[in-house]
């Protein structure tokens, strides 16, 4: 009887360990899947932003130059004020 109880106890321990390992594997797989989906979403959005920016610059080159000059002047003014 004692041997049988120990055998049942060890089997329960093995099953519990396998259950925990299976659950951990499922959680890991889900996390990897969400990570891949997030990466794909970010890659798509950054590609869309790049294409939109390129299109805006091609359609309005003087507008883009104006923004670049304005940003450069603002940055230069900020850096000069720090120097004093």
C-alpha positions, -999 to +999 in steps of 0.1 A: +000+000+000+028+024+009+046+017-023+014+023-043+009+057-026+044+067-033+040+057-069+008+077-073+025+107-056+055+105-080+032+102-110+012+132-098+044+152-094+054+143-129+021+152-143+021+185-125+056+193-138+045+185-173+014+206-169+035+236-157+060+231-185+032+229-211+016+261-197+049+279-197+055+268-234+020+281-243+027+315-226+060+317-244+045+309-278+018+335-272+044+361-262+065+354-293+034+356-315+024+390-300+060+402-304+060+393-341+027+410-346+039+441-329+071+441-350+051+437-382+027+465-372+056+489-364+074+480-397+042+487-417+036+520-400+071+532-404+070+522-441+038+542-445+053+572-428+084+571-450+063+568-481+040+597-470+070+619-462+087+611-495+055+619-514+051+652-495+087+662-503+083+653-540+050+672-543+062+703-523+100+706-524+100+743-514+078+735-484+102+708-473+132+731-478+115+758-458+108+734-429+144+722-430+158+758-430+134+768-401+144+737-381+181+744-387+177+781-376+158+771-345+184+745-336+212+770-342+195+796-320+191+770-292+228+760-294+240+796-295+219+805-264+236+776-245+270+789-254+265+822-237 
